[in-house]
Amino acid sequence: MSDWGAPATPAAEATNDAWGSATAAENGAEETVEETTEETTEEKGKTYEVPTLNKDEFLAKARGAGWTETTAFNYADFEASGGNNGDWHAISKVYEWNDEYGDVGPEVPELERILFGGEHQMRKGQHYENIDIPVTIEGPVKVDPVRNFGDAGLHPVVLNNIKLAGYTEATPVQAYTIPAVLQGMDVVAIAQTGTGKTAGYMIPVISRLMGKAKKLAAPKPNTFDPSYNARFNKVKAEPLVVIVVPTRELAIQIFDEARRMCYRSMLRPCVVYGGLPMGVTMDELGKGCDILIATPGRLCDLMDKPHVLTMSRVKYTIIDEADEMLDSDWEEELRKIMAGGDTNEDADHVYMMFSATFPKTAREMARQYMASDYFRVKVGRAGQAHKNIRQAVVYVDQNQKREAVFDLLFQMEPGRTLIFCNSKAQVDLLDDFLYNRGLPTTSIHGDRNQREREDAFRAFRTGKAPILIAAGVAARGWDVADVKHVINYDLPSTQYGGINEYIHRIGRTARIGHQGLATSFYNDRDEDIAQHLVNVLVECECEVPEFLSHLKPEEGAKIEFDDDTDDEAEEEAEAAEGADAGGVAVAGGAWGAPAAEEGADAGGLAADTGFNAEAAPAASAW
Ligand SMILES: Nc1ncnc2c1ncn2[C@@H]1O[C@H](COP(=O)(O)OP(=O)(O)OP(=O)(O)O)[C@@H](O)[C@H]1O
């Protein structure tokens, strides 16, 4: 059965069918499809009727269609609390260690319910086979993939936490990263959105540290001691693991995964991000911190306060959404984090990078930081979407977008919907527009203060405001259960991140084996992304609309992904050239793997024959 999200009404069914094709067939709505296909798919620049309803009628229309009540942001409460109601996610409960425990702490049922019992925690969907796609291993090192967590040699507490989280088998990326990290390798991993990359590093890192926490970790105050005083018993944070992510919401989300995997362990996770009051940050770090999740700006600030944070014990540095982090905007911070301060430079310091996209510029930067023999795993093509997302592209003139999105929201069964705009001003305008028409919206962008951001995100997550309007870049990595529909109100043109941004945006739906719909409004302003978009549609077997059909590759022809995401051809040629010129080719591609001797002939590539693994072509790159 498909969970694309059934249309609410017969009219909706008609338009819905016209976007893709799957629903039409599934619902057997042949007649309606014929009628509407011409009207909507082929039509360019449809003019939408402006409904002449008053506020109450709009509200009634929204309720009638099944959308929930609108909830206004309570500015009175917000201001009464001084713009800080103290409800920061960063102070969410973590497992607190008592010095009297042995190697493993006892169960705390109440905390267990909070960490693992949440109705909003995602469970694997029914279309998991679509993300179980070929894996390429590059580089001189090889690992045997581990599909069953039980076979991976993980610490029993971590194994139990995996079970509590409802993870029954490792995803393809996890199957490789878990053994690689357990063997102490530097790792670069690229896999589609929503395929479990976070657990791909969290599980093995925590498992590895579990038995050694007593030896490696800095002393922490015993918060169970009756004489403990949070103000006077502060310690310096000396993390063993630092995870750096580009956005605050993502930091919070990864903190939650760390809270789950650290349950019943001595390891204490903390999260720090811009916008969080410094007092809260200091208090949390002051209780001790073994796993630190941070946004780069706040981390760099704290690195300048050696009485608060020292990096001297760090054993693992992990860069999530690595290509975004390697973007030049973050270069200075990243350099400081990777090499600066008092970072532990031991030979056993492990570096890791994870993302769904990895353009060439990012690959070049990454090479500067990683050990020469790092493990490289790629699931599918870097920058590839997956087939659980049904992508539709609709032609909408700029001045028709507001009515078009309103119309669209009534064509689907109400469900969590994420709408992306390219500018903060547009986010605000659209939020007001839809809210005034009775729809339960909220919005988020970089100019909002942290309190508003956390409230908006929470309202979306819990379903209180199921329509979230966001400025694009904010949404990388977000993992919200049951997002049925992503709408690109504005497509991300090159200036806004282009096709890579598109892949990340649509990846907010159809996660971990679920299905979802992504609708994009296209018009003449979007021509710069058109070819990339068509390539992605064709690759994922989604319908290419009539107005873009001239860009479709010839039947059976290889799709040319000249978007720099996976520039294999060029780098392959470079590597081959190097080989001809005396074996100075970079073995295993452009990732800075060892040259010459492992290179050229052997390709330096560990051709993995494990499940679904494909031998990478000699000297190929990502
Ligand atoms: N082995 C597993 N089995 C079932 N669910 C899993 C497994 N591993 C992770 N998940 C769940 O899958 C969801 C997606 O994981 P995650 O957010 O790590 O994806 P991601 O690959 O980092 O995506 P993105 O590229 O968008 O950041 C999460 O809700 C997570 O709890």
PDBQT file of the ligand as one rigid body, heavy atoms in Angstrom, charges set to zero:
ROOT
HETATM    1  N1  LIG A 701      18.295   1.482  11.624  1.00  0.00    +0.000 N 
HETATM    2  C1  LIG A 701      17.215   2.232  11.719  1.00  0.00    +0.000 A 
HETATM    3  N2  LIG A 701      15.973   1.678  11.706  1.00  0.00    +0.000 NA
HETATM    4  C2  LIG A 701      14.870   2.436  11.807  1.00  0.00    +0.000 A 
HETATM    5  N3  LIG A 701      14.878   3.789  11.918  1.00  0.00    +0.000 NA
HETATM    6  C3  LIG A 701      16.083   4.393  11.928  1.00  0.00    +0.000 A 
HETATM    7  C4  LIG A 701      17.302   3.655  11.842  1.00  0.00    +0.000 A 
HETATM    8  N4  LIG A 701      18.326   4.535  11.884  1.00  0.00    +0.000 NA
HETATM    9  C5  LIG A 701      17.784   5.766  11.983  1.00  0.00    +0.000 A 
HETATM   10  N5  LIG A 701      16.438   5.686  12.012  1.00  0.00    +0.000 N 
HETATM   11  C6  LIG A 701      15.490   6.808  12.066  1.00  0.00    +0.000 C 
HETATM   12  O1  LIG A 701      15.459   7.365  10.757  1.00  0.00    +0.000 OA
HETATM   13  C7  LIG A 701      15.180   8.751  10.795  1.00  0.00    +0.000 C 
HETATM   14  C8  LIG A 701      16.128   9.507   9.863  1.00  0.00    +0.000 C 
HETATM   15  O2  LIG A 701      17.440   9.462  10.369  1.00  0.00    +0.000 OA
HETATM   16  P1  LIG A 701      18.457  10.680  10.233  1.00  0.00    +0.000 P 
HETATM   17  O3  LIG A 701      17.816  11.946  10.653  1.00  0.00    +0.000 OA
HETATM   18  O4  LIG A 701      19.715  10.273  10.895  1.00  0.00    +0.000 OA
HETATM   19  O5  LIG A 701      18.646  10.729   8.655  1.00  0.00    +0.000 OA
HETATM   20  P2  LIG A 701      19.790  11.419   7.802  1.00  0.00    +0.000 P 
HETATM   21  O6  LIG A 701      20.304  10.393   6.873  1.00  0.00    +0.000 OA
HETATM   22  O7  LIG A 701      20.764  12.115   8.680  1.00  0.00    +0.000 OA
HETATM   23  O8  LIG A 701      18.939  12.485   6.979  1.00  0.00    +0.000 OA
HETATM   24  P3  LIG A 701      19.341  13.950   6.428  1.00  0.00    +0.000 P 
HETATM   25  O9  LIG A 701      20.276  13.747   5.277  1.00  0.00    +0.000 OA
HETATM   26  O10 LIG A 701      18.040  14.524   6.001  1.00  0.00    +0.000 OA
HETATM   27  O11 LIG A 701      19.986  14.670   7.562  1.00  0.00    +0.000 OA
HETATM   28  C9  LIG A 701      15.289   9.161  12.253  1.00  0.00    +0.000 C 
HETATM   29  O12 LIG A 701      13.995   9.372  12.764  1.00  0.00    +0.000 OA
HETATM   30  C10 LIG A 701      15.925   7.978  12.937  1.00  0.00    +0.000 C 
HETATM   31  O13 LIG A 701      15.478   7.826  14.263  1.00  0.00    +0.000 OA
ENDROOT
TORSDOF 0
